[in-house]
């Protein structure tokens, strides 16, 4: 097993988008959402997880339309995805 992140779906989205993550071994998983200014707008998880497949949703109903970045940190690496909220 390897660490794997799906593309966020749907994208563009309104009001929520999902991301699936395969975790090969237990570790700290940190998922945050940032706006274009680099400001943290949502913390989805920052916790130890066991090996397995996880699905996370970000509900952006209180956010304005625009581009956001979902940042996933695991095992010392950071992966970013751009998502578009269209209201």
Secondary structure, 3 states (H helix, E strand, C coil): CCCEECCCECCCECCEEEEEEEECCCEEEEEEEEECCCCEEEEEEEEEECCEEEEEEEECCCCCCEEEEEEEEECCEEEEEEEEECC
